[in-house]
């Protein structure tokens, strides 16, 4: 997929489209399937309904290091995160919201991430690996 301009190579875009649809229609279900393209958002034992399938992205030239983006639009804040929520997909470009670790340690076991106001758009031809994390609830800003 990396650096391949073949329009037939859109597997990551297709999986992200599924995740986006699931997030828009979030309901909580149980099953043994645990893949990125699982057809529902599942919460496990949490009583909070899931609305997000957090993802990590890896680029072709990233040498196995996950893509990281700032958690804030403020240039003085240099903290980054490698966990994102798909917000929009248009053909082979995707817009992601940066998620930050939940600073509330008592709540972090059930709600591990918080929403930020930091977004970025990626050409998915630059993305060669998509790693899905456990479905969770993220309160949108």
C-alpha positions as CSV (number, residue, x, y, z in Angstrom):
1,X,0.0,0.0,0.0
2,X,2.8,2.4,0.8
3,X,3.6,4.8,-2.0
4,X,1.3,2.8,-4.3
5,X,-0.8,5.0,-6.4
6,X,-3.1,2.1,-7.4
7,X,-6.7,3.2,-6.7
8,X,-7.6,-0.4,-5.9
9,X,-5.5,-0.4,-2.8
10,X,-7.9,1.1,-0.2
11,X,-8.1,-1.5,2.5
12,X,-7.3,0.9,5.4
13,X,-9.8,3.4,4.0
14,X,-12.5,0.7,3.9
15,X,-11.8,-0.4,7.5
16,X,-11.8,3.2,8.7
17,X,-15.2,3.8,6.9
18,X,-16.6,0.8,8.8
19,X,-15.3,2.2,12.1
20,X,-16.8,5.7,11.3
21,X,-20.2,4.2,10.6
22,X,-20.1,2.1,13.8
23,X,-19.1,5.2,15.8
24,X,-22.0,7.2,14.3
25,X,-24.4,4.3,15.2
26,X,-22.8,3.3,18.5
27,X,-24.3,0.5,20.5
28,X,-22.7,-2.0,22.8
29,X,-22.6,-5.7,22.1
30,X,-20.7,-8.8,23.2
31,X,-18.8,-11.2,20.9
32,X,-15.5,-13.1,20.6
33,X,-14.4,-11.3,17.4
34,X,-11.7,-8.8,18.1
35,X,-10.6,-7.3,14.8
36,X,-10.6,-3.7,13.4
37,X,-13.5,-4.5,11.0
38,X,-15.7,-6.1,13.7
39,X,-19.3,-5.1,12.9
40,X,-20.1,-3.5,16.2
41,X,-18.6,-1.5,19.0
42,X,-18.2,-3.7,22.1
43,X,-17.6,-2.6,25.7
44,X,-16.6,-5.8,27.5
45,X,-17.6,-5.4,31.1
46,X,-18.0,-1.7,31.1
47,X,-21.4,-0.3,31.8
48,X,-20.7,2.8,29.7
49,X,-21.8,2.5,26.0
50,X,-18.9,2.5,23.6
51,X,-18.8,5.2,20.9
52,X,-15.2,5.0,19.8
53,X,-12.8,2.5,18.3
54,X,-9.4,4.2,19.0
55,X,-6.7,3.5,16.4
56,X,-3.0,3.9,16.0
57,X,-1.5,4.6,12.6
58,X,1.9,3.6,11.2
59,X,3.4,5.2,8.2
60,X,5.7,3.5,5.6
61,X,8.8,5.4,6.7
62,X,8.1,5.4,10.4
63,X,10.3,2.4,11.2
64,X,7.6,0.8,13.3
65,X,7.0,3.9,15.4
66,X,3.4,5.0,15.6
67,X,2.3,8.3,14.1
68,X,2.1,11.0,16.8
69,X,0.3,14.3,16.8
70,X,0.0,17.2,19.3
71,X,-2.8,17.0,21.7
72,X,-3.5,20.8,21.4
73,X,-3.6,23.5,18.8
74,X,-1.5,25.7,21.1
75,X,2.1,25.5,19.9
76,X,3.3,26.0,23.4
77,X,1.9,22.6,24.4
78,X,4.3,20.0,23.0
79,X,2.7,16.9,24.4
80,X,1.8,14.4,21.6
81,X,-0.4,11.3,21.4
82,X,-0.4,8.2,19.2
83,X,-4.1,7.4,19.7
84,X,-6.8,8.8,17.4
85,X,-10.5,8.7,16.7
86,X,-11.7,8.7,13.0
87,X,-14.0,11.7,12.5
88,X,-14.4,11.9,8.7
89,X,-13.3,9.9,5.6
90,X,-13.4,11.2,2.0
91,X,-12.1,8.7,-0.6
92,X,-8.6,7.9,0.6
93,X,-8.2,10.9,3.0
94,X,-9.2,10.6,6.6
95,X,-9.6,13.2,9.4
96,X,-8.7,12.1,12.9
97,X,-9.2,13.6,16.3
98,X,-6.3,13.2,18.6
99,X,-7.1,11.4,21.9
100,X,-5.2,12.0,25.1
101,X,-4.7,9.7,28.1
102,X,-7.4,10.4,30.7
103,X,-5.7,12.3,33.5
104,X,-8.3,11.2,36.0
105,X,-6.6,8.0,37.3
106,X,-9.8,6.8,39.0
107,X,-11.8,7.0,35.8
108,X,-9.0,5.9,33.4
109,X,-9.7,2.2,33.9
110,X,-13.1,2.5,32.3
111,X,-12.5,5.6,30.1
112,X,-8.8,5.6,29.1
113,X,-8.9,8.5,26.7
114,X,-10.3,12.0,26.5
115,X,-11.2,14.0,23.5
116,X,-9.0,16.9,22.4
117,X,-9.6,19.8,20.0
118,X,-6.6,18.7,17.9
119,X,-7.4,17.3,14.4
120,X,-5.3,16.2,11.4
121,X,-6.0,14.8,7.9
122,X,-4.0,12.0,6.5
123,X,-3.6,10.7,3.0
124,X,-4.2,7.0,3.6
125,X,-1.7,6.1,0.9
126,X,0.9,7.2,3.5
127,X,-0.5,4.8,6.1
128,X,0.6,1.2,5.9
129,X,-0.6,-0.2,9.3
130,X,-3.8,0.4,11.3
131,X,-3.8,-0.9,14.9
132,X,-7.2,-0.9,16.7
133,X,-7.4,-0.6,20.4
134,X,-10.2,-1.6,22.7
135,X,-13.5,0.0,22.0
136,X,-14.3,2.7,24.6
137,X,-16.4,5.7,25.4
138,X,-14.9,9.1,24.6
139,X,-16.8,12.3,25.4
140,X,-16.7,14.6,22.4
141,X,-15.8,18.2,23.0
